[in-house]
Amino acid sequence: MSQTSVTSHRPGLWAAVMVAATLMAGCASMGTTAPDQLVGKRAQERWDLLLKSDYAKAYTYLSPAQRAITSQQSYINRFGEGAQWLSAKLQSVSCESAERCKAVLQIETQVVARGFTSPISTKVTEIWVNDEGNWWFHQNP
């Protein structure tokens, strides 16, 4: 009996096999993203929000433990008007373990004060922790 005749007699079985194969391929692809790629993506997303002054959304990137002890308004109040971020670009991510990574970003800032005419460029190192199945920014209180 040929392959064609088997599938034509059991179309439901063939459909079930195809659905199962598709689901397994999808599950496999979800688990293949390396922690450093996930942290890099989330770190850049968070800084993109900060650049837009969307501090409320940036707050959602704090770890659950930090959100439990820091209100959203308290977090927002930390940001003043003495400087303006101009750009943020991910430079590297290194993971010390499956639960902790460091993201390094190049930040360009314009200080709003007498004597500061040129932007300042600096590197910022952030700690990211894996908790509740996701990567979160760990900010020192």
Disulfide bonds with the S-S distance in Angstrom:
Cys95-Cys101 2.07
